[in-house]
Amino acid sequence: MKNMYDYVNYISTTKTPEELEKDFTEEFIMFRKENNLTQELLALYSNVNRTKIARIESMMHSPTVKNLLQILGPLGYTIKIEKVKK
């Protein structure tokens, strides 16, 4: 039986999912602040409840892809899947 390391395209990551989530949350907050947006203003632009944005930023809630697209779209941003460099 093969294990995950037998697959050619498998890349082990140096960070745990929890560390990656923390990094994402920090970047999300930085993105909002760099664009001079309060949580309330971001909620208004994106039509996503401010409470949900606050919970994402406090890591109480993991955003869905749909929520991220709703939040980022009106500001001219999107998300994409990007290959991790070895």
C-alpha positions as CSV (number, residue, x, y, z in Angstrom):
1,M,0.0,0.0,0.0
2,K,1.3,3.4,-0.9
3,N,1.7,6.2,1.6
4,M,1.5,9.9,0.8
5,Y,5.3,10.2,0.3
6,D,5.2,7.8,-2.6
7,Y,3.3,10.3,-4.8
8,V,5.5,12.4,-7.0
9,N,3.7,15.7,-6.4
10,Y,3.5,15.5,-2.7
11,I,5.2,18.4,-0.9
12,S,5.5,18.4,2.9
13,T,4.9,21.7,4.4
14,T,7.0,23.3,7.1
15,K,3.9,24.7,8.9
16,T,0.9,23.1,10.5
17,P,-2.6,23.9,9.4
18,E,-3.0,25.9,12.6
19,E,0.1,28.0,11.8
20,L,-1.1,28.6,8.2
21,E,-4.5,29.7,9.5
22,K,-2.8,32.1,11.9
23,D,-0.7,33.5,9.1
24,F,-3.8,33.9,6.9
25,T,-5.6,35.7,9.7
26,E,-2.8,38.1,10.2
27,E,-2.6,38.8,6.5
28,F,-6.4,39.3,6.4
29,I,-6.3,41.9,9.2
30,M,-3.3,43.6,7.5
31,F,-5.2,43.7,4.2
32,R,-8.2,45.3,5.8
33,K,-6.1,47.9,7.7
34,E,-3.9,48.7,4.7
35,N,-7.1,49.5,2.7
36,N,-8.2,51.8,5.6
37,L,-11.3,49.7,6.3
38,T,-13.0,49.1,9.6
39,Q,-14.7,45.8,10.1
40,E,-18.0,47.7,9.8
41,L,-17.1,49.3,6.5
42,L,-15.7,46.0,5.1
43,A,-19.1,44.4,6.1
44,L,-21.0,47.1,4.3
45,Y,-19.0,46.8,1.1
46,S,-19.0,43.0,1.1
47,N,-22.5,42.4,2.5
48,V,-21.0,39.9,5.0
49,N,-22.0,40.5,8.6
50,R,-19.5,42.5,10.7
51,T,-19.7,39.8,13.4
52,K,-18.6,37.2,10.9
53,I,-15.6,39.4,9.9
54,A,-14.7,39.8,13.6
55,R,-14.9,36.1,14.2
56,I,-12.6,35.4,11.2
57,E,-10.1,37.9,12.6
58,S,-10.2,36.5,16.1
59,M,-9.9,32.9,14.7
60,M,-13.2,31.9,16.2
61,H,-14.5,31.1,12.7
62,S,-12.8,29.8,9.6
63,P,-14.2,31.6,6.5
64,T,-15.7,29.6,3.7
65,V,-14.4,30.2,0.2
66,K,-17.7,31.8,-0.6
67,N,-17.3,34.3,2.3
68,L,-13.8,35.1,1.2
69,L,-15.0,35.8,-2.4
70,Q,-17.9,37.9,-1.0
71,I,-15.5,39.9,1.1
72,L,-12.7,40.4,-1.4
73,G,-14.7,40.8,-4.6
74,P,-16.2,44.2,-4.1
75,L,-12.7,45.5,-3.3
76,G,-11.2,44.2,-6.5
77,Y,-9.5,41.1,-5.1
78,T,-9.9,37.3,-5.4
79,I,-8.3,34.2,-4.1
80,K,-6.4,31.6,-6.0
81,I,-4.7,28.3,-5.6
82,E,-0.9,28.7,-5.9
83,K,1.8,26.0,-6.1
84,V,4.1,25.9,-3.1
85,K,7.7,26.4,-4.1
86,K,10.0,23.5,-3.1
